[in-house]
Amino acid sequence: MLRLISPLVLVLALLSCGEQPTPQDSVPSAVSDQTEAKALDAARVYTTAENTEKRLSEDGVLAFESAGQPLETEVAIFVNPEKKFQTFLGIGGAITDASAEVFSQLSPAQQEALLEAYYGEEGIGYNIIRTSIHSCDFGLGSHTYIEEGDSALATFSIAPDTVKRIPMIKRAAEMVGEDLVFYASPWSPPAFMKTNGNMLYGGSLLPEFYGAWAQYFVKFIEAYEAQGLPVWGVTIQNEPMAVQRWESCIYTAEQERDFLKFHLGPAMEAAGYGDKNIVVWDHNRDLITHRANTIFEDSVAASYAWGTGFHWYETWTGGLPKYDNLKLIQESFPDKKLMFTEGCQEGFDSAHYERWSNAERYGNSMINDFNSGTVGWTDWNILLNEGGGPNHVQNFCFAPIHGDTQTDALILTPTYYYIGHFSKFIKPGARRVSTSASRSTLESTTFENPSGERVTVVMNRTDAPIDYALLVGDKEVKSSILPHAMQTLVY
């Protein structure tokens, strides 16, 4: 069912398409009494399910009881609160030129509704924002911040970004507040700096421009912070092993290591930006261990790197996600962090906004990425139009929310709600808690918020409902999850 959301009904749509909540439950924040949560008296349940009206809908309160020995014939999820792992950084998405272009075509009321849906108190709690360093494919065309051939960067200006992109980012950042994580990625250096003389179709950074390109990052940070946007960090290169028909640039592992070691790291440190976070790789999980081994085993290069960014597109040929590679990096380099930096559902088709498998791809990735040690998760475009763009090379895709620029409506897809099962309830600073399921039919992860409140997310991708027990220490609650559904239990 297609959902066209008007400003007047957006808040109710965020909570439930069924019964309206009572006033005290108008924001689904669940058990707010920390004493109740710590005593494991009750768990409040929220559900999104296919072929129902449930969309992040409050779905009852379950009482904890003393747990018995689980049987092999039962389905159970086990949470061990004594075993805690990585600290949660946040969840968010990218504000690209495409997102800003669509945003500019919406009415003021729908602009506010869009921002509220992601960043407001009634929304799903995004706190991470990614953007591109000059252009990427999602925009009306290619551009840089300098005149072609200006290796001295004398003409550097972010003026193109100040028209639509930066105003949108500022509005989102203001709503996020102190938990904001704002970072940027380049898709390609300027054409003259590359071996192929083109921002598109791959090519590599010419060695004689390593220094100038490092200074380009510095100037980007200076310019954006002058706009009042604190930059958390940068990734070195978006998808450094992909020759794309859009902006792209190839780095071998050794090239990226040496650019970081001899140029980008020292340049940022010299400029007073040694506290900014530099993320390596920013590509798929398939080759990620080789990249991490090459960079992090060099002590100097590693000293400049916060961690590894990754995407999910190794599955585009129909293979399985390589979550084990993430776990291996965590085992090998426990002091380095993991960040999911991009993912989207390709193959846009406006007839399939409600395609449930899109949302389940997100749920599977988020649960398994977090269980593999990931600290932050960044979706791709937060907003695209009714055609899956704009994109200057027609590389259209889905977003969690689409803006119909013909009717001035927002279309909230199932993916939006699935992401919200994590982002609305898990707070920055939370710690992941040991969680396992007795059956592969259920997928689950748990975090403990700084308040002591715990959040367990459960996903059922099967065609049948599943009864299960959630065991937390020596307590348990009995629950049931609908077919093709996501649940969040807060206790």
Secondary structure as a PSIPRED ss2 file (coil, helix, strand):
# PSIPRED VFORMAT (PSIPRED V4.0)

   1 M C   1.000  0.000  0.000
   2 L C   1.000  0.000  0.000
   3 R C   1.000  0.000  0.000
   4 L E   0.000  0.000  1.000
   5 I E   0.000  0.000  1.000
   6 S C   1.000  0.000  0.000
   7 P C   1.000  0.000  0.000
   8 L C   1.000  0.000  0.000
   9 V C   1.000  0.000  0.000
  10 L H   0.000  1.000  0.000
  11 V H   0.000  1.000  0.000
  12 L H   0.000  1.000  0.000
  13 A H   0.000  1.000  0.000
  14 L H   0.000  1.000  0.000
  15 L H   0.000  1.000  0.000
  16 S C   1.000  0.000  0.000
  17 C C   1.000  0.000  0.000
  18 G C   1.000  0.000  0.000
  19 E C   1.000  0.000  0.000
  20 Q C   1.000  0.000  0.000
  21 P C   1.000  0.000  0.000
  22 T C   1.000  0.000  0.000
  23 P H   0.000  1.000  0.000
  24 Q H   0.000  1.000  0.000
  25 D H   0.000  1.000  0.000
  26 S C   1.000  0.000  0.000
  27 V C   1.000  0.000  0.000
  28 P C   1.000  0.000  0.000
  29 S C   1.000  0.000  0.000
  30 A C   1.000  0.000  0.000
  31 V C   1.000  0.000  0.000
  32 S C   1.000  0.000  0.000
  33 D C   1.000  0.000  0.000
  34 Q H   0.000  1.000  0.000
  35 T H   0.000  1.000  0.000
  36 E H   0.000  1.000  0.000
  37 A H   0.000  1.000  0.000
  38 K H   0.000  1.000  0.000
  39 A C   1.000  0.000  0.000
  40 L C   1.000  0.000  0.000
  41 D C   1.000  0.000  0.000
  42 A E   0.000  0.000  1.000
  43 A E   0.000  0.000  1.000
  44 R E   0.000  0.000  1.000
  45 V E   0.000  0.000  1.000
  46 Y E   0.000  0.000  1.000
  47 T E   0.000  0.000  1.000
  48 T E   0.000  0.000  1.000
  49 A E   0.000  0.000  1.000
  50 E C   1.000  0.000  0.000
  51 N C   1.000  0.000  0.000
  52 T C   1.000  0.000  0.000
  53 E C   1.000  0.000  0.000
  54 K C   1.000  0.000  0.000
  55 R C   1.000  0.000  0.000
  56 L C   1.000  0.000  0.000
  57 S E   0.000  0.000  1.000
  58 E E   0.000  0.000  1.000
  59 D E   0.000  0.000  1.000
  60 G E   0.000  0.000  1.000
  61 V E   0.000  0.000  1.000
  62 L E   0.000  0.000  1.000
  63 A E   0.000  0.000  1.000
  64 F C   1.000  0.000  0.000
  65 E E   0.000  0.000  1.000
  66 S E   0.000  0.000  1.000
  67 A C   1.000  0.000  0.000
  68 G C   1.000  0.000  0.000
  69 Q C   1.000  0.000  0.000
  70 P C   1.000  0.000  0.000
  71 L C   1.000  0.000  0.000
  72 E C   1.000  0.000  0.000
  73 T C   1.000  0.000  0.000
  74 E C   1.000  0.000  0.000
  75 V C   1.000  0.000  0.000
  76 A E   0.000  0.000  1.000
  77 I E   0.000  0.000  1.000
  78 F E   0.000  0.000  1.000
  79 V E   0.000  0.000  1.000
  80 N E   0.000  0.000  1.000
  81 P E   0.000  0.000  1.000
  82 E E   0.000  0.000  1.000
  83 K E   0.000  0.000  1.000
  84 K E   0.000  0.000  1.000
  85 F E   0.000  0.000  1.000
  86 Q E   0.000  0.000  1.000
  87 T E   0.000  0.000  1.000
  88 F C   1.000  0.000  0.000
  89 L C   1.000  0.000  0.000
  90 G E   0.000  0.000  1.000
  91 I E   0.000  0.000  1.000
  92 G E   0.000  0.000  1.000
  93 G E   0.000  0.000  1.000
  94 A E   0.000  0.000  1.000
  95 I C   1.000  0.000  0.000
  96 T C   1.000  0.000  0.000
  97 D H   0.000  1.000  0.000
  98 A H   0.000  1.000  0.000
  99 S H   0.000  1.000  0.000
 100 A H   0.000  1.000  0.000
 101 E H   0.000  1.000  0.000
 102 V H   0.000  1.000  0.000
 103 F H   0.000  1.000  0.000
 104 S H   0.000  1.000  0.000
 105 Q C   1.000  0.000  0.000
 106 L C   1.000  0.000  0.000
 107 S C   1.000  0.000  0.000
 108 P H   0.000  1.000  0.000
 109 A H   0.000  1.000  0.000
 110 Q H   0.000  1.000  0.000
 111 Q H   0.000  1.000  0.000
 112 E H   0.000  1.000  0.000
 113 A H   0.000  1.000  0.000
 114 L H   0.000  1.000  0.000
 115 L H   0.000  1.000  0.000
 116 E H   0.000  1.000  0.000
 117 A H   0.000  1.000  0.000
 118 Y H   0.000  1.000  0.000
 119 Y H   0.000  1.000  0.000
 120 G C   1.000  0.000  0.000
 121 E C   1.000  0.000  0.000
 122 E C   1.000  0.000  0.000
 123 G C   1.000  0.000  0.000
 124 I C   1.000  0.000  0.000
 125 G C   1.000  0.000  0.000
 126 Y C   1.000  0.000  0.000
 127 N C   1.000  0.000  0.000
 128 I E   0.000  0.000  1.000
 129 I E   0.000  0.000  1.000
 130 R E   0.000  0.000  1.000
 131 T E   0.000  0.000  1.000
 132 S E   0.000  0.000  1.000
 133 I E   0.000  0.000  1.000
 134 H C   1.000  0.000  0.000
 135 S C   1.000  0.000  0.000
 136 C C   1.000  0.000  0.000
 137 D C   1.000  0.000  0.000
 138 F C   1.000  0.000  0.000
 139 G C   1.000  0.000  0.000
 140 L C   1.000  0.000  0.000
 141 G C   1.000  0.000  0.000
 142 S C   1.000  0.000  0.000
 143 H C   1.000  0.000  0.000
 144 T C   1.000  0.000  0.000
 145 Y C   1.000  0.000  0.000
 146 I C   1.000  0.000  0.000
 147 E C   1.000  0.000  0.000
 148 E C   1.000  0.000  0.000
 149 G C   1.000  0.000  0.000
 150 D C   1.000  0.000  0.000
 151 S C   1.000  0.000  0.000
 152 A C   1.000  0.000  0.000
 153 L C   1.000  0.000  0.000
 154 A C   1.000  0.000  0.000
 155 T C   1.000  0.000  0.000
 156 F C   1.000  0.000  0.000
 157 S C   1.000  0.000  0.000
 158 I C   1.000  0.000  0.000
 159 A H   0.000  1.000  0.000
 160 P H   0.000  1.000  0.000
 161 D H   0.000  1.000  0.000
 162 T H   0.000  1.000  0.000
 163 V C   1.000  0.000  0.000
 164 K C   1.000  0.000  0.000
 165 R H   0.000  1.000  0.000
 166 I H   0.000  1.000  0.000
 167 P H   0.000  1.000  0.000
 168 M H   0.000  1.000  0.000
 169 I H   0.000  1.000  0.000
 170 K H   0.000  1.000  0.000
 171 R H   0.000  1.000  0.000
 172 A H   0.000  1.000  0.000
 173 A H   0.000  1.000  0.000
 174 E H   0.000  1.000  0.000
 175 M H   0.000  1.000  0.000
 176 V H   0.000  1.000  0.000
 177 G H   0.000  1.000  0.000
 178 E H   0.000  1.000  0.000
 179 D H   0.000  1.000  0.000
 180 L C   1.000  0.000  0.000
 181 V E   0.000  0.000  1.000
 182 F E   0.000  0.000  1.000
 183 Y E   0.000  0.000  1.000
 184 A E   0.000  0.000  1.000
 185 S E   0.000  0.000  1.000
 186 P E   0.000  0.000  1.000
 187 W C   1.000  0.000  0.000
 188 S C   1.000  0.000  0.000
 189 P C   1.000  0.000  0.000
 190 P C   1.000  0.000  0.000
 191 A H   0.000  1.000  0.000
 192 F H   0.000  1.000  0.000
 193 M H   0.000  1.000  0.000
 194 K E   0.000  0.000  1.000
 195 T C   1.000  0.000  0.000
 196 N C   1.000  0.000  0.000
 197 G C   1.000  0.000  0.000
 198 N C   1.000  0.000  0.000
 199 M C   1.000  0.000  0.000
 200 L E   0.000  0.000  1.000
 201 Y C   1.000  0.000  0.000
 202 G C   1.000  0.000  0.000
 203 G C   1.000  0.000  0.000
 204 S E   0.000  0.000  1.000
 205 L E   0.000  0.000  1.000
 206 L C   1.000  0.000  0.000
 207 P H   0.000  1.000  0.000
 208 E H   0.000  1.000  0.000
 209 F H   0.000  1.000  0.000
 210 Y H   0.000  1.000  0.000
 211 G H   0.000  1.000  0.000
 212 A H   0.000  1.000  0.000
 213 W H   0.000  1.000  0.000
 214 A H   0.000  1.000  0.000
 215 Q H   0.000  1.000  0.000
 216 Y H   0.000  1.000  0.000
 217 F H   0.000  1.000  0.000
 218 V H   0.000  1.000  0.000
 219 K H   0.000  1.000  0.000
 220 F H   0.000  1.000  0.000
 221 I H   0.000  1.000  0.000
 222 E H   0.000  1.000  0.000
 223 A H   0.000  1.000  0.000
 224 Y H   0.000  1.000  0.000
 225 E H   0.000  1.000  0.000
 226 A H   0.000  1.000  0.000
 227 Q C   1.000  0.000  0.000
 228 G C   1.000  0.000  0.000
 229 L C   1.000  0.000  0.000
 230 P C   1.000  0.000  0.000
 231 V C   1.000  0.000  0.000
 232 W C   1.000  0.000  0.000
 233 G E   0.000  0.000  1.000
 234 V E   0.000  0.000  1.000
 235 T E   0.000  0.000  1.000
 236 I C   1.000  0.000  0.000
 237 Q C   1.000  0.000  0.000
 238 N C   1.000  0.000  0.000
 239 E C   1.000  0.000  0.000
 240 P C   1.000  0.000  0.000
 241 M C   1.000  0.000  0.000
 242 A C   1.000  0.000  0.000
 243 V C   1.000  0.000  0.000
 244 Q C   1.000  0.000  0.000
 245 R C   1.000  0.000  0.000
 246 W C   1.000  0.000  0.000
 247 E E   0.000  0.000  1.000
 248 S C   1.000  0.000  0.000
 249 C C   1.000  0.000  0.000
 250 I E   0.000  0.000  1.000
 251 Y C   1.000  0.000  0.000
 252 T C   1.000  0.000  0.000
 253 A H   0.000  1.000  0.000
 254 E H   0.000  1.000  0.000
 255 Q H   0.000  1.000  0.000
 256 E H   0.000  1.000  0.000
 257 R H   0.000  1.000  0.000
 258 D H   0.000  1.000  0.000
 259 F H   0.000  1.000  0.000
 260 L H   0.000  1.000  0.000
 261 K H   0.000  1.000  0.000
 262 F H   0.000  1.000  0.000
 263 H H   0.000  1.000  0.000
 264 L H   0.000  1.000  0.000
 265 G H   0.000  1.000  0.000
 266 P H   0.000  1.000  0.000
 267 A H   0.000  1.000  0.000
 268 M H   0.000  1.000  0.000
 269 E H   0.000  1.000  0.000
 270 A H   0.000  1.000  0.000
 271 A C   1.000  0.000  0.000
 272 G C   1.000  0.000  0.000
 273 Y C   1.000  0.000  0.000
 274 G C   1.000  0.000  0.000
 275 D C   1.000  0.000  0.000
 276 K C   1.000  0.000  0.000
 277 N E   0.000  0.000  1.000
 278 I E   0.000  0.000  1.000
 279 V E   0.000  0.000  1.000
 280 V E   0.000  0.000  1.000
 281 W E   0.000  0.000  1.000
 282 D E   0.000  0.000  1.000
 283 H E   0.000  0.000  1.000
 284 N C   1.000  0.000  0.000
 285 R C   1.000  0.000  0.000
 286 D C   1.000  0.000  0.000
 287 L C   1.000  0.000  0.000
 288 I H   0.000  1.000  0.000
 289 T H   0.000  1.000  0.000
 290 H H   0.000  1.000  0.000
 291 R H   0.000  1.000  0.000
 292 A H   0.000  1.000  0.000
 293 N H   0.000  1.000  0.000
 294 T H   0.000  1.000  0.000
 295 I H   0.000  1.000  0.000
 296 F H   0.000  1.000  0.000
 297 E C   1.000  0.000  0.000
 298 D C   1.000  0.000  0.000
 299 S H   0.000  1.000  0.000
 300 V H   0.000  1.000  0.000
 301 A H   0.000  1.000  0.000
 302 A H   0.000  1.000  0.000
 303 S H   0.000  1.000  0.000
 304 Y H   0.000  1.000  0.000
 305 A C   1.000  0.000  0.000
 306 W C   1.000  0.000  0.000
 307 G E   0.000  0.000  1.000
 308 T E   0.000  0.000  1.000
 309 G E   0.000  0.000  1.000
 310 F E   0.000  0.000  1.000
 311 H E   0.000  0.000  1.000
 312 W C   1.000  0.000  0.000
 313 Y H   0.000  1.000  0.000
 314 E H   0.000  1.000  0.000
 315 T H   0.000  1.000  0.000
 316 W C   1.000  0.000  0.000
 317 T C   1.000  0.000  0.000
 318 G C   1.000  0.000  0.000
 319 G C   1.000  0.000  0.000
 320 L C   1.000  0.000  0.000
 321 P C   1.000  0.000  0.000
 322 K C   1.000  0.000  0.000
 323 Y H   0.000  1.000  0.000
 324 D H   0.000  1.000  0.000
 325 N H   0.000  1.000  0.000
 326 L H   0.000  1.000  0.000
 327 K H   0.000  1.000  0.000
 328 L H   0.000  1.000  0.000
 329 I H   0.000  1.000  0.000
 330 Q H   0.000  1.000  0.000
 331 E H   0.000  1.000  0.000
 332 S H   0.000  1.000  0.000
 333 F C   1.000  0.000  0.000
 334 P C   1.000  0.000  0.000
 335 D C   1.000  0.000  0.000
 336 K C   1.000  0.000  0.000
 337 K E   0.000  0.000  1.000
 338 L E   0.000  0.000  1.000
 339 M E   0.000  0.000  1.000
 340 F E   0.000  0.000  1.000
 341 T E   0.000  0.000  1.000
 342 E E   0.000  0.000  1.000
 343 G C   1.000  0.000  0.000
 344 C C   1.000  0.000  0.000
 345 Q C   1.000  0.000  0.000
 346 E E   0.000  0.000  1.000
 347 G C   1.000  0.000  0.000
 348 F C   1.000  0.000  0.000
 349 D C   1.000  0.000  0.000
 350 S H   0.000  1.000  0.000
 351 A H   0.000  1.000  0.000
 352 H H   0.000  1.000  0.000
 353 Y C   1.000  0.000  0.000
 354 E C   1.000  0.000  0.000
 355 R C   1.000  0.000  0.000
 356 W H   0.000  1.000  0.000
 357 S H   0.000  1.000  0.000
 358 N H   0.000  1.000  0.000
 359 A H   0.000  1.000  0.000
 360 E H   0.000  1.000  0.000
 361 R H   0.000  1.000  0.000
 362 Y H   0.000  1.000  0.000
 363 G H   0.000  1.000  0.000
 364 N H   0.000  1.000  0.000
 365 S H   0.000  1.000  0.000
 366 M H   0.000  1.000  0.000
 367 I H   0.000  1.000  0.000
 368 N H   0.000  1.000  0.000
 369 D H   0.000  1.000  0.000
 370 F H   0.000  1.000  0.000
 371 N H   0.000  1.000  0.000
 372 S C   1.000  0.000  0.000
 373 G C   1.000  0.000  0.000
 374 T C   1.000  0.000  0.000
 375 V C   1.000  0.000  0.000
 376 G E   0.000  0.000  1.000
 377 W E   0.000  0.000  1.000
 378 T E   0.000  0.000  1.000
 379 D E   0.000  0.000  1.000
 380 W E   0.000  0.000  1.000
 381 N E   0.000  0.000  1.000
 382 I C   1.000  0.000  0.000
 383 L E   0.000  0.000  1.000
 384 L E   0.000  0.000  1.000
 385 N E   0.000  0.000  1.000
 386 E C   1.000  0.000  0.000
 387 G C   1.000  0.000  0.000
 388 G C   1.000  0.000  0.000
 389 G C   1.000  0.000  0.000
 390 P C   1.000  0.000  0.000
 391 N C   1.000  0.000  0.000
 392 H C   1.000  0.000  0.000
 393 V C   1.000  0.000  0.000
 394 Q C   1.000  0.000  0.000
 395 N C   1.000  0.000  0.000
 396 F C   1.000  0.000  0.000
 397 C E   0.000  0.000  1.000
 398 F C   1.000  0.000  0.000
 399 A C   1.000  0.000  0.000
 400 P C   1.000  0.000  0.000
 401 I E   0.000  0.000  1.000
 402 H E   0.000  0.000  1.000
 403 G E   0.000  0.000  1.000
 404 D E   0.000  0.000  1.000
 405 T C   1.000  0.000  0.000
 406 Q C   1.000  0.000  0.000
 407 T C   1.000  0.000  0.000
 408 D C   1.000  0.000  0.000
 409 A E   0.000  0.000  1.000
 410 L E   0.000  0.000  1.000
 411 I E   0.000  0.000  1.000
 412 L E   0.000  0.000  1.000
 413 T C   1.000  0.000  0.000
 414 P H   0.000  1.000  0.000
 415 T H   0.000  1.000  0.000
 416 Y H   0.000  1.000  0.000
 417 Y H   0.000  1.000  0.000
 418 Y H   0.000  1.000  0.000
 419 I H   0.000  1.000  0.000
 420 G H   0.000  1.000  0.000
 421 H H   0.000  1.000  0.000
 422 F H   0.000  1.000  0.000
 423 S H   0.000  1.000  0.000
 424 K C   1.000  0.000  0.000
 425 F C   1.000  0.000  0.000
 426 I C   1.000  0.000  0.000
 427 K C   1.000  0.000  0.000
 428 P C   1.000  0.000  0.000
 429 G C   1.000  0.000  0.000
 430 A C   1.000  0.000  0.000
 431 R E   0.000  0.000  1.000
 432 R E   0.000  0.000  1.000
 433 V E   0.000  0.000  1.000
 434 S E   0.000  0.000  1.000
 435 T E   0.000  0.000  1.000
 436 S E   0.000  0.000  1.000
 437 A E   0.000  0.000  1.000
 438 S C   1.000  0.000  0.000
 439 R C   1.000  0.000  0.000
 440 S C   1.000  0.000  0.000
 441 T C   1.000  0.000  0.000
 442 L E   0.000  0.000  1.000
 443 E E   0.000  0.000  1.000
 444 S E   0.000  0.000  1.000
 445 T E   0.000  0.000  1.000
 446 T E   0.000  0.000  1.000
 447 F E   0.000  0.000  1.000
 448 E E   0.000  0.000  1.000
 449 N C   1.000  0.000  0.000
 450 P C   1.000  0.000  0.000
 451 S C   1.000  0.000  0.000
 452 G C   1.000  0.000  0.000
 453 E C   1.000  0.000  0.000
 454 R E   0.000  0.000  1.000
 455 V E   0.000  0.000  1.000
 456 T E   0.000  0.000  1.000
 457 V E   0.000  0.000  1.000
 458 V E   0.000  0.000  1.000
 459 M E   0.000  0.000  1.000
 460 N E   0.000  0.000  1.000
 461 R C   1.000  0.000  0.000
 462 T C   1.000  0.000  0.000
 463 D C   1.000  0.000  0.000
 464 A C   1.000  0.000  0.000
 465 P C   1.000  0.000  0.000
 466 I E   0.000  0.000  1.000
 467 D E   0.000  0.000  1.000
 468 Y E   0.000  0.000  1.000
 469 A E   0.000  0.000  1.000
 470 L E   0.000  0.000  1.000
 471 L E   0.000  0.000  1.000
 472 V E   0.000  0.000  1.000
 473 G C   1.000  0.000  0.000
 474 D C   1.000  0.000  0.000
 475 K E   0.000  0.000  1.000
 476 E E   0.000  0.000  1.000
 477 V E   0.000  0.000  1.000
 478 K E   0.000  0.000  1.000
 479 S E   0.000  0.000  1.000
 480 S E   0.000  0.000  1.000
 481 I E   0.000  0.000  1.000
 482 L C   1.000  0.000  0.000
 483 P C   1.000  0.000  0.000
 484 H C   1.000  0.000  0.000
 485 A E   0.000  0.000  1.000
 486 M E   0.000  0.000  1.000
 487 Q E   0.000  0.000  1.000
 488 T E   0.000  0.000  1.000
 489 L E   0.000  0.000  1.000
 490 V E   0.000  0.000  1.000
 491 Y C   1.000  0.000  0.000
